[in-house]
Each structure stands twice: as structure tokens, then as C-alpha cells.
């Protein structure tokens, strides 16, 4: 038994989708979640900067004494894999688990991937899917407006701004009649109802964050914490906004704390 907490980080609110899944799968595990809202969005940043930021995020959680880290950020997982592999504790990223879930489910039709600009540019999701699902077309679409909308509180299923953005980005995928859509950014699960409404019910949605949570639970099988299942949330951004939105997204009350980041390298 290992009573150290699980660490989870993301560029902002999206990582709460992974936290929510972990709380359901491992209710007795203690979790430390770091939301780097102060530097969100990550998706338009260059790869070298993302690697420096990923290193800072990992080091912040290691300082909390975590036993395993879920890098609940598709942008980091796609652009800073070597940073995650170098950590002294296991790190679960956003790529392998959802790709394996799609491969195992089988099915026909093209596979769509929606993610940030940096994730699509890196091409890691598309490459992994083509290797795992030969013969199926993979179509990747960057959705740069989704994260800023979510980070500013646009999360209601009937939000007109979210619906308009979904139509703008997803209409080409709908026209190609994709069979599966991979949500390659953890934020996107927070607007899944709007995405589903745009694409129609015949498209299977796969959330990278939920798949990563399952992978983390499997990795910890046999060594789970039998503690109190506490959740500690840290944010580098607007504490009032985080306090207002995070409980709505998690479905439970939380007490977040502010956390100062070290100066970011130029």
C-alpha cells in the first residue's frame, strides 16, 4: 500500500475531467490537482516552451510527494513526451490509452481527432492512430477557440458561443461521416454535449482524459491508498474563477489554493 497522493496537472480546467474519472475509479486515493490557468492556453505555444512548462508542472507535483502523475494535457503529452518519461515517478499521458481504446473497439469509418494547434502540429495522436488502426483514415482538426471559451466559463450545453465554435470546427468532420472522434484535449470533455449535438449521436466520442484515468487505475492496482480520498486543488490563475467553476465541473465542493510558479524562462 502506498499512501502518497496521485498528482494530476493540466493547463487549466480541462484536467478536472481526469480528476473526476479518478475520483470515481479510485475513491480512496488522495489527489493533488494543479491547474496552470495562469498560463493557459498551452495550445498555441512553441514546442520548446511547452517542454519547459511541462518540466515545471511535473516538478511542482513532485514537491507535493506524489507517487504517480497524470499529465492531463494533450498538448504536453504530444510535445513533451521526453520530459514525462524522465520523471522519477510513473507518468500517464494522454496518447497511448485512448488510442488503445479506439483500436480495441474496432469499428469502421474515419477517425477524427480534435485538439489544440500545438497538438495537431506535433502529429502524435494521428501517428499513433494510423499505426494502431491501419486502413482507417485519420482526420485532425485544431480547435483553438475551445480552451479560451471554457477557461472563461462557457461550459453550458446551450451556450451559443460554444455551439458556434463547434459548428465551425466540426462541420468538415461531420461531412466526412467520421465514425469515432477522439477528444485530444482534456478541456473538450467539458463541452462534450455541444460536440455531440453538432456531430449527431452516431459518432462515438472517446475522451483522452477518461482513458488515461483508467490506465492510471490499472497501473496502481494492488497498491491503492486506503486513505480518505482527499482532493487538494492548486491553481496559478484567478482563484475566484477557479473556486466558482471547479465545483460545477467536478460535481463536488472543493477548497482550492493559490500556488506561485517559478519565473518562466524566455
N, C-alpha and C positions, 0 to 999 in steps of 0.2 A: 504494500500500500504506500502511495506517495501523496502526502497531504499538501504538496505545493500546488499553487493555482495554475490554471491554464491561462495563457496570455493570448489576446486577440487584438490586432490593430488594423486600422483602415484609415483612409484619408478623411473619413467623416462618418455620417450617419449610416451609410450602407453596411458597415461591419456589424451593425445590430442584427442584420438578418442571420449572420453566422452565430452571434451570441444567442439569439432566440432559439435557433436549432440546437445548439449545445445545451442550453438550459432544459430543453425537452428531452434530449437523449441522455444527458448526464446530470440529473437534478441535484446530486450531492457534491458535484465538483464546484470548487471556488474558481471564479473567473475574474481576471483583470482585463478590462477593455480600454484601449487607448484610441480615441478618435482625433485625428490630426486635422480638425476642422479649420484651424488657423491657417493651414497651408493648402486647403482644398481649393480647387480640384487639382489632382495629380495628372489628369489625363492629357494635358497639353504640354507637359514639361519634357525636356530632353532626357535621354536615357541616363547620361552620366549624373545629372542632378537627381534623378529618381533613385539611382543606386546609393547616393549619399544620404538621401532622405530615408530610404529603407534601412540603412545601417543605423541611423539614429533611432528609428522606430523600434528596431529589434533590441538595441542597447537599452532603451527606456524600459522595455518589458523585462529584460534580463535583470535589471536593477530591482525589479519587483519580486525576484526569486521564482519565476515561472518554470515549470517542468516541460512545457510544450507550447509552441506558438502557432496560432492560425493566422497566416498572412491573408487577411480577408480583403484583399485588394487585387483585382485582376491586373491593374497597371503595374504594380510592383512585381507580381508573380511572373509577368511577361518580360519585364525589363531588368529585373534584379535577381534572377534565379541564383546566381553565384553568391550573392550576399546571403540569401536564405540558406543555401547549402552550407555555408561556413559557420553558421551559428552553433554554439555548443550544446544546444538542445534541439530535439526534432522540430522541424517547421513544416507545416502543411500549407501548401499554396493552393491556388485556385484553378490550376490547369488539369492535373492528372485525374483527379476524382470525377469531375463532370464529363471529361472525355471518355473515361471508362464506363460511366453510367450510360452514355449515349451508345457506345459500342455494344454493351451488354443488352440494351433494349432492342437493338436492331431497328427494323422499320425501313421504309422507302422514302423517297423524296429528298430534296436538297436539305442541307443543314444550314441554318442561319446562325450567325454569331453577331451579337451587338455588344459593343464595348466602347471604351474611351479611344480617343485618337491615338494615344501612345500605345495602347494595347493592340489595336488593329495594325498600326505601323510595325510593331515588333513581329507580328505574324505567328506567335507561339500557339495560340488556340487553333488557328487554321491548319498549321503544320501537323499538330498532334491529331486533329480530327481526320485529316487526309490519310495519315498513317494508320489510324485505328479503324477507319471506315472506308476502305478502298472502294471506289466505284460510286460513291455519293458525292455530289457537288457540294462545296462549302462556300458560302457567301458571307463575307464580313462587312459590317456597316458600323462606322463610327457615329456615336450619338452625343456630340459634345454638350448639348444643352441640358441633357437629363440631370447630370450631377448638380450643376448650379441651381436648377429648379428645385430639386429635392433638398439641397442644403439650405435653401431659403424657405422651406416649409410647404412646397407644393407637392403634397402627397395624397390628396383626396382622390378617390377613383373618378369623380366627376369634374376634376379640375380642368378648366378649358385650356390652360396653357400646356398642361401635360398632354392632353388629348391632341392638341395641335402639333406638338413636337413628335408625338408617337406617329401620327399620320404622315408627317414629313419624312421621318426616317424609315418607317416600316412599310410604307406603301410598295416600294420596289420588291421587298421580300414577299409581301402578300401576292403580288402579281406573278412572282416566280413559283408560287404554291409550295413553299417550303413545308416539310413535314415536322421538323424539330427546330426549336430556337433555343440557343444557349445564351443565357444572360451572363455575359462575361465580366460584368461589373457588379459588385455586391449591392450598390445603390439601386440597381434596376429592379430587384425583387420588391422594393418598396412601392413601385408603381406597376407591379405585375397585372393588376386588374385592367389598367388602361392599355397595357400592351396586349393582353388577351382580347380585349374588346376590339382593338384595331385589327388584329390578325384573324380573329374568329376561333371558335372552340376546337377546330380540327387540328390545330398546331400544338404539339407537345412542348411545353416550356420546361427547361432544365436550368435551375438556379445553381450557379457555381458554389455559392456560399453554403447552401444546404448540403451539397455533395461533399464539400470539404469538412463540414461538421461531422458527417457520417464517418469519413476517413479518420478524423481525429478520435472519434469514439472507438473505432476499431483498433487504432494504434494504442489506446490506453486500456483496452480490455484486460482485466486481471490485475491492474494496478490502480484502479479508480480510488479517488478520495472518498472516504465515508464521513465527510465533514458536514458543514452547514449549508453548502450550496450558496455562498455569498457572491455578490456581484459588486465589484468596485469599478467605477467608470471615471476615466480621466479624459479631459479634452484640452486641446491647445487653443480652442476658439472661443466663441461667445458662450459663456457659461449659462446665461439666462435662456438663450435659444436652445441650447442642448438640454437644459432642465425641463423646458416646456415640451420639446418634441420627443425626446428619447423614451419617456414612459408610454407615449401613444404608440410608438413603433414596437416597443417590447411587450406591451400589454401588462406592465407592472411598474410600480413606483421604484425610483432609484434615487440615490444621492450622489450626483457626480462631483468631482473635484477638479479644480484647475491645475494644470501642470505646465510649467515653463519649459520650453525647448531650448537646447543649446543653440548658439548662433549658427545659422546655416551658411556653409561655405559658398563663396561666389562662384 
